[in-house]
Amino acid sequence: MAAGAPRIFVSHLAGVPVFDPVGDQVGRVSDLVAMLRVGRRPPRLLGMVVEVLSRRRVFVPMTRITGVASGQVITTGVVNMRRFEQRPTERLVLGELLDRRVTLVETNEEVTVLDVAIQQLPARRDWEIDKVFVRRGKGGALRRKGEALTVDWSAVTGFSLEEHGQGAENLVATFERLRPADLANALHHLSPKRRAEVAAALDDDRLADVLEELPEDDQIEILGKLKEERAADVLEAMDPDDAADLLSELPEEDKERLLTLMQPEDAADVRRLMAYEERTAGGLMTTEPIVLRPDATVADALARVRQQDLSPALAAQVYVCRPPDETPTGKYLGTVHFQRLLRDPPFTLVSSLVDSDLPPLGPDTPLPAVTSYFAAYNLVAAPVVDESGSLLGAVTVDDVLDHLLPEDWRETEFHEEGAHGG
């Protein structure tokens, strides 16, 4: 880059796509790696941590990066696919520098780091962190309180010290646009201390979504560091089947204590799911599918399908049952697929559209039979019905895949050829 290259704040780089010279996407920026230097010299930026398409995090040196903007990063095309391992002398810019409490040298006043800026040195390929965007006043969730200002790196001190009780509001804001699975991957690669701080800063619904995507060990670790009342709130916000899976891994005392703190109706759903064997339709199902009465119309069904918090798999079909509407329902009458809803007039009764030929699953159906069922009928969700004919819930394809893949599948890499679509 030429002299006078623009200064870039690192929060604008989080999650941006990384391309090779011909325009093929290599991955996305996960973090930046810097090395602190003695005295007040600005840290040298060593490179970027890039999450490639196989979800592996690799290191791309700044010498391999030919263009940096807030919308994209361009590389030379040569990427070492070895997994990134942080060295003791290195600092992750997003993961470790944001939200720190540092001190203004001139006034000896404590401030909170909201962001840092990088710039390429004139006539060289080296990059430095040269500016720090800080906020006066105490740290905390009220991010807009206090005066914000940009100062030189040399105007603050305290980055080289270990930070205790570091907040996470600005890191959370930086990752706000990430999907839960991508945020979970970023969280997994933080230190346990930083992971707990970020979890504490997330709201209950967002943390619930992220927990559902994390490996089991991380789930248990994070839940164990939350206050019990908040842990119960987060479990309530999780899908009942995921909450049941997580609680089943806890000691009996902890499990019962958390279930007692949950809302009775949420706890009842979770207890019901925990009564089934894990690798059966009953153990895999969610208790919150779309249930409609026979006199509901296509318009009613489409209004339910449009609900934003529904997963695509659960929105793919609705289940027609006699009252009561909550699971376990009255008599299950059949399934109506989303495509059928799109083909018929809005005033049509759903009871006239049911696919009554589709056999439901029993709650004790073992996982291999559930897998064969999905393959045979080309489904993404399936009804689970008990012997009395009541709908108990629905199994979705993502839960089937979770149990078919190895336990450590989130840590398993694809082959390098697969990562690039080869």
C-alpha positions in Angstrom: 0.0 0.0 0.0 1.1 3.5 -0.7 2.1 6.0 2.0 -0.8 7.8 3.5 -2.9 4.6 3.5 -6.1 5.1 5.5 -6.3 4.2 9.2 -8.7 1.2 9.8 -10.4 0.5 13.1 -10.2 -3.3 13.8 -13.9 -3.7 14.8 -14.7 -3.0 11.1 -12.7 -6.0 10.1 -14.3 -8.6 12.3 -16.1 -11.2 10.1 -15.2 -9.6 6.8 -14.5 -11.9 3.9 -11.0 -12.7 2.8 -10.4 -13.2 -0.9 -7.5 -14.5 -3.1 -6.3 -12.4 -6.1 -8.8 -14.0 -8.5 -11.8 -13.2 -6.3 -12.4 -16.6 -4.6 -13.3 -16.4 -1.0 -10.7 -18.0 1.3 -12.5 -17.4 4.6 -13.4 -14.6 7.1 -11.4 -12.5 9.5 -11.7 -14.0 13.0 -9.1 -11.8 14.8 -5.8 -9.9 14.4 -2.5 -10.9 16.0 -0.2 -8.2 17.4 3.1 -8.2 19.4 3.5 -5.7 22.2 6.8 -3.9 22.3 9.0 -2.4 25.1 8.3 1.2 26.2 5.5 3.0 24.5 6.3 1.9 21.0 3.1 0.9 19.1 2.6 -2.8 18.7 3.5 -4.4 15.4 0.6 -6.2 13.7 1.8 -9.7 12.7 -1.1 -11.0 10.8 -4.8 -12.1 10.8 -6.5 -15.1 12.1 -8.8 -16.3 9.3 -11.5 -18.8 9.7 -11.5 -20.8 6.4 -14.5 -22.6 5.0 -13.7 -25.8 6.9 -14.0 -23.7 10.2 -10.3 -24.1 10.8 -8.6 -21.0 12.1 -5.4 -20.3 10.2 -2.8 -17.6 10.4 -2.2 -15.2 7.5 0.9 -12.9 7.9 0.5 -9.3 7.0 3.1 -9.8 4.4 0.6 -12.1 2.5 -2.1 -9.4 2.6 -2.2 -7.0 -0.3 -5.4 -5.0 0.5 -7.3 -4.2 3.6 -10.6 -2.3 3.8 -13.6 -2.4 6.1 -15.5 -4.5 3.5 -12.9 -7.1 2.4 -9.3 -8.3 2.8 -7.2 -9.4 -0.3 -4.4 -12.0 0.1 -1.6 -13.1 -2.2 -3.5 -16.4 -2.5 -0.8 -18.4 -0.6 -2.4 -19.6 2.7 -0.8 -22.0 5.1 -3.6 -24.3 6.3 -1.9 -25.2 9.5 -4.2 -24.5 12.5 -3.4 -21.2 14.3 -1.6 -21.6 17.6 -1.1 -18.4 19.7 2.4 -17.8 21.0 3.1 -16.4 24.5 4.4 -13.1 23.0 1.3 -12.6 20.9 -1.9 -10.8 21.7 -5.3 -11.2 20.0 -6.5 -7.7 19.2 -10.2 -8.3 19.3 -10.2 -11.0 21.9 -7.7 -9.5 24.4 -7.4 -5.7 23.9 -11.0 -4.5 23.6 -12.8 -3.6 26.8 -9.6 -3.4 28.8 -9.2 -0.7 31.5 -6.1 1.3 30.7 -4.7 4.6 32.0 -4.2 7.9 30.2 -0.6 8.9 30.8 -1.2 12.6 31.0 -4.0 12.6 33.6 -3.6 9.2 35.2 -7.3 8.6 34.5 -8.7 5.1 33.9 -10.5 4.6 30.6 -12.1 1.7 28.7 -10.8 0.6 25.3 -13.6 0.6 22.8 -11.5 0.0 19.6 -8.0 0.3 18.2 -6.8 1.4 14.8 -4.2 0.0 12.5 -2.2 1.7 9.8 0.5 0.6 7.3 3.8 2.4 7.8 4.9 4.7 4.9 7.2 3.0 2.3 7.1 -0.3 4.2 4.9 -3.4 4.4 4.8 -3.3 8.2 1.5 -2.5 10.1 1.2 -1.0 13.5 -1.6 -0.3 16.0 -1.2 3.5 16.3 -4.5 4.8 17.8 -6.7 3.8 20.7 -10.4 4.7 20.9 -11.3 5.0 24.6 -14.2 6.1 26.8 -13.9 8.0 30.0 -15.9 6.9 33.0 -16.4 3.5 34.6 -16.7 0.3 32.5 -20.0 -1.6 32.3 -23.0 -2.3 30.1 -23.9 1.4 29.6 -21.5 1.8 26.7 -22.6 5.3 25.7 -21.9 6.8 29.1 -18.8 9.1 29.3 -16.8 11.0 26.8 -15.2 9.0 24.0 -11.9 10.1 22.4 -9.1 8.8 20.1 -5.6 9.0 21.4 -2.1 7.8 20.3 -1.0 4.4 21.5 1.8 6.1 23.5 -0.8 8.2 25.4 -2.1 5.1 27.3 -0.5 2.5 29.6 -1.7 -0.8 31.0 -1.9 -3.1 27.9 1.0 -5.2 29.0 -0.5 -6.1 32.4 -2.8 -9.0 32.9 -6.4 -7.8 33.0 -8.7 -9.0 35.8 -12.4 -8.6 35.5 -12.2 -7.3 31.9 -15.5 -6.4 30.4 -16.7 -7.7 27.0 -19.4 -5.3 25.8 -17.3 -3.9 22.9 -16.1 -7.4 21.8 -19.8 -8.6 21.9 -20.8 -5.5 19.8 -18.0 -6.3 17.3 -19.3 -9.9 16.8 -22.9 -8.8 16.8 -23.4 -9.7 13.1 -22.1 -13.2 13.4 -24.4 -16.2 13.2 -24.6 -18.2 16.5 -22.5 -21.0 15.1 -19.7 -18.5 14.0 -19.9 -16.7 17.4 -19.7 -20.0 19.1 -16.5 -20.9 17.2 -15.0 -17.5 18.1 -15.9 -18.1 21.7 -14.5 -21.6 21.8 -11.0 -20.2 20.8 -10.9 -17.6 23.6 -9.3 -18.3 26.9 -11.6 -19.7 29.6 -11.4 -16.3 31.4 -12.3 -14.3 28.3 -15.0 -16.8 27.3 -16.7 -16.4 30.7 -16.6 -12.6 30.3 -18.1 -12.7 26.9 -20.8 -15.1 28.0 -21.7 -12.8 30.9 -22.1 -9.9 28.5 -24.4 -11.7 26.0 -28.2 -11.5 26.6 -30.0 -14.7 27.5 -31.4 -15.4 24.1 -28.1 -14.8 22.3 -26.2 -16.9 24.8 -28.8 -19.7 24.5 -28.3 -19.7 20.7 -24.5 -19.8 21.1 -24.6 -22.5 23.8 -26.5 -24.8 21.4 -23.6 -24.6 18.9 -20.7 -25.1 21.4 -19.0 -28.4 22.3 -20.3 -30.1 25.4 -17.3 -29.2 27.5 -17.6 -25.5 26.7 -21.4 -25.6 27.5 -20.8 -27.1 30.9 -17.9 -24.7 31.7 -19.9 -21.6 30.8 -23.1 -22.7 32.5 -21.1 -23.5 35.7 -19.7 -19.9 35.8 -23.2 -18.3 35.6 -25.2 -17.4 38.6 -27.8 -20.2 39.1 -30.8 -17.9 38.5 -29.3 -16.7 35.2 -28.3 -20.2 34.2 -31.9 -21.3 34.6 -33.1 -18.3 32.5 -30.6 -19.3 29.7 -31.8 -22.9 29.8 -35.4 -21.7 29.4 -34.3 -19.7 26.3 -32.7 -22.8 24.8 -34.6 -25.3 22.6 -36.0 -27.9 25.1 -34.1 -30.8 23.5 -30.7 -28.9 23.7 -31.4 -27.9 27.3 -32.2 -31.5 28.1 -29.0 -32.7 26.5 -27.0 -30.2 28.5 -28.7 -30.9 31.8 -28.2 -34.6 31.4 -24.4 -34.1 31.5 -24.5 -32.3 34.9 -24.4 -34.0 38.3 -27.8 -35.0 39.6 -27.7 -32.3 42.4 -26.9 -29.4 39.9 -29.5 -30.7 37.4 -32.3 -30.8 39.9 -31.4 -27.4 41.4 -31.5 -25.8 38.0 -34.8 -27.5 37.0 -36.4 -26.2 40.2 -35.3 -22.7 39.3 -36.8 -22.9 35.8 -40.4 -21.9 35.0 -42.6 -25.0 35.7 -43.8 -25.4 32.1 -40.3 -25.2 30.7 -38.9 -27.6 33.3 -41.8 -30.0 32.5 -40.9 -30.1 28.8 -37.2 -30.7 29.6 -38.0 -33.4 32.2 -40.2 -35.1 29.6 -37.4 -35.2 27.1 -34.9 -36.4 29.6 -37.1 -39.5 30.3 -36.4 -40.9 26.8 -33.2 -42.6 25.7 -30.8 -40.1 24.1 -30.5 -41.8 20.7 -34.2 -42.3 20.1 -36.9 -40.1 18.4 -38.1 -39.0 21.8 -34.7 -38.1 23.0 -34.0 -36.2 19.8 -37.3 -34.3 19.4 -38.2 -30.7 20.2 -41.5 -30.2 22.0 -42.2 -26.9 20.2 -43.3 -27.7 16.6 -46.0 -25.7 14.8 -49.4 -27.2 15.9 -52.7 -26.1 14.3 -56.3 -27.1 14.9 -58.3 -28.7 12.0 -60.3 -25.4 11.5 -57.2 -23.3 10.9 -56.6 -21.9 7.5 -53.7 -21.8 5.1 -53.4 -18.1 6.0 -53.1 -19.1 9.7 -50.5 -21.6 8.9 -48.3 -19.2 6.9 -48.5 -16.6 9.7 -47.1 -19.2 12.1 -44.4 -20.3 9.6 -43.3 -16.6 9.2 -42.3 -16.3 12.8 -38.7 -15.1 12.9 -37.5 -17.3 15.8 -38.4 -20.6 14.0 -35.6 -22.6 12.5 -36.0 -23.4 8.8 -36.5 -27.1 9.6 -39.4 -26.5 12.0 -40.9 -24.0 9.6 -40.9 -26.6 6.8 -44.2 -28.2 7.9 -47.1 -27.8 10.3 -48.9 -30.5 12.3 -52.7 -30.7 12.5 -54.0 -32.0 15.8 -57.2 -31.8 17.8 -57.0 -29.7 21.1 -55.1 -29.3 23.2 -52.6 -27.4 21.0 -49.5 -27.8 23.2 -47.6 -31.0 23.2 -48.6 -33.6 24.1 -51.6 -32.7 21.9 -55.0 -34.2 21.2 -55.3 -36.7 18.4 -52.7 -36.2 15.6 -54.4 -35.9 12.2 -51.4 -35.4 9.8 -48.8 -33.1 8.5 -49.0 -30.2 6.0 -45.8 -29.4 4.1 -44.8 -25.8 3.5 -44.9 -26.2 -0.3 -48.5 -27.4 -0.2 -49.4 -24.3 1.8 -48.0 -22.1 -1.0 -50.1 -23.9 -3.6 -53.6 -23.5 -2.0 -55.8 -20.4 -1.4 -55.4 -18.6 2.0 -59.0 -19.5 3.1 -58.4 -23.3 2.6 -58.7 -25.4 5.8 -55.4 -27.1 6.7 -57.4 -30.3 7.6 -58.2 -30.8 3.9 -54.4 -30.7 3.0 -52.9 -33.1 5.5 -50.5 -35.7 4.3 -52.1 -38.6 6.2 -50.1 -41.2 4.3 -46.8 -40.1 6.1 -46.4 -42.5 9.1 -45.2 -40.7 12.3 -42.3 -41.9 14.4 -42.8 -43.5 17.7 -40.8 -41.9 20.7 -38.8 -45.1 21.1 -37.7 -45.3 17.5 -33.9 -45.8 17.5 -31.6 -43.4 15.7 -30.7 -45.7 12.8 -34.4 -46.1 12.0 -34.9 -42.3 12.3 -32.1 -41.7 9.9 -33.6 -44.2 7.4 -37.0 -42.5 7.8 -35.6 -39.1 6.9 -33.8 -40.5 3.9 -36.8 -42.5 2.7 -39.3 -39.6 2.8 -36.8 -36.7 1.9 -37.8 -34.8 5.0 -36.1 -32.1 7.2 -38.5 -32.6 10.1 -40.7 -35.5 11.3 -43.6 -35.9 13.8 -43.3 -38.0 16.9 -46.6 -39.5 18.1 -47.2 -41.8 21.1 -49.4 -44.9 21.3 -52.5 -42.9 22.1 -52.2 -40.8 19.0 -51.0 -37.6 20.6 -48.2 -35.5 19.0 -45.3 -35.4 21.4 -42.9 -33.2 19.3 -40.9 -33.2 16.1 -37.4 -34.4 15.2 -35.4 -32.1 12.9 -32.6 -33.1 10.6 -30.0 -30.9 12.4 -30.6 -32.9 15.6 -30.2 -36.2 13.7 -26.9 -34.9 12.2 -25.6 -33.8 15.6 -26.0 -37.4 16.8 -24.6 -39.1 13.7 -21.4 -37.0 13.6 -18.5 -37.8 16.0 -18.8 -36.1 19.4 -15.9 -33.8 18.5 -17.2 -32.9 15.0 -16.9 -29.2 15.8 -13.2 -29.8 16.2 -12.8 -32.0 13.2 -11.3 -30.4 10.1 -12.4 -31.1 6.5 -9.6 -32.0 4.1 -7.9 -29.0 2.6 -9.4 -29.7 -0.8 -12.9 -29.7 0.6 -12.2 -26.4 2.3 -11.7 -24.8 -1.1 -14.5 -26.6 -2.8 -12.0 -28.8 -4.7 
